[in-house]
């Protein structure tokens, strides 16, 4: 599955343009983030990718981080919209 296809499927599943999350769920999702260790790992892998020294197993690892980041971004987009339309967000 390509990243674009995966993102399209996630968009259809999550429907980030619908504001149907309860405020508590939305606030929880907005609090989710990668750990400092994970941010450091992604930066290291991204640097290696830019240098052209990324090994195949590292490419897979970086791709997984990016897929999870895409999922989190979609969920957080929906969360922000839900809070905004409930009058609880900016």
C-alpha positions in Angstrom: 0.0 0.0 0.0 1.4 3.4 -0.9 1.4 6.2 1.6 -1.2 8.2 -0.5 -3.5 5.2 -0.6 -3.1 4.6 3.1 -3.8 8.2 3.9 -6.9 8.2 1.7 -8.2 5.1 3.5 -7.5 6.7 6.9 -9.3 9.9 5.8 -12.4 7.8 4.9 -12.2 5.9 8.2 -11.6 8.8 10.6 -13.4 11.6 8.7 -11.3 14.4 10.1 -13.8 17.0 8.7 -16.6 15.7 11.0 -16.8 17.2 14.4 -18.3 14.3 16.2 -15.8 13.6 19.0 -16.8 14.1 22.7 -14.7 16.9 24.2 -12.9 14.6 26.6 -11.8 12.3 23.7 -10.8 15.3 21.6 -8.7 16.7 24.5 -7.1 13.3 25.1 -6.1 13.0 21.4 -4.6 16.5 21.4 -2.4 15.5 24.3 -0.9 12.5 22.4 2.7 12.9 21.1 5.7 10.8 20.5 8.2 10.5 23.3 11.4 12.5 23.2 13.2 9.2 22.4 11.0 8.7 19.4 11.4 12.3 18.2 15.2 11.8 18.4 15.0 8.5 16.5 12.9 10.1 13.7 15.4 13.0 13.4 18.3 10.5 13.2 16.5 8.4 10.6 15.5 11.5 8.6 19.1 12.8 8.6 20.3 9.5 7.3 17.6 9.5 4.6 18.7 13.0 3.6 22.4 11.8 3.4 21.4 8.7 1.4 22.8 6.4 4.1 19.5 4.9 5.3 19.5 1.1 5.4 16.4 -0.8 4.2 15.3 -1.8 7.7 15.8 1.8 8.8 13.6 2.9 5.8 10.9 0.6 7.1 11.2 2.0 10.6 11.0 5.6 9.3 8.0 4.7 7.1 6.2 3.3 10.2 6.9 6.4 12.2 5.5 8.5 9.3 2.4 6.4 9.0 1.7 6.7 12.7 2.3 10.5 12.5 -0.2 10.7 9.7 -2.8 8.8 11.7 -2.1 11.1 14.7 -2.4 14.2 12.6 -5.8 13.1 11.2 -7.1 12.3 14.7 -5.8 15.6 16.1 -7.4 17.5 13.2 -10.7 15.9 14.0 -10.2 16.7 17.7 -9.5 20.4 17.0 -12.5 20.7 14.8 -14.7 18.9 17.4 -13.6 21.3 20.2 -13.9 24.3 18.0 -17.4 23.5 17.0 -18.3 22.7 20.6 -17.1 26.2 21.5 -14.1 24.8 23.5 -11.3 25.5 21.1 -9.7 28.3 19.0 
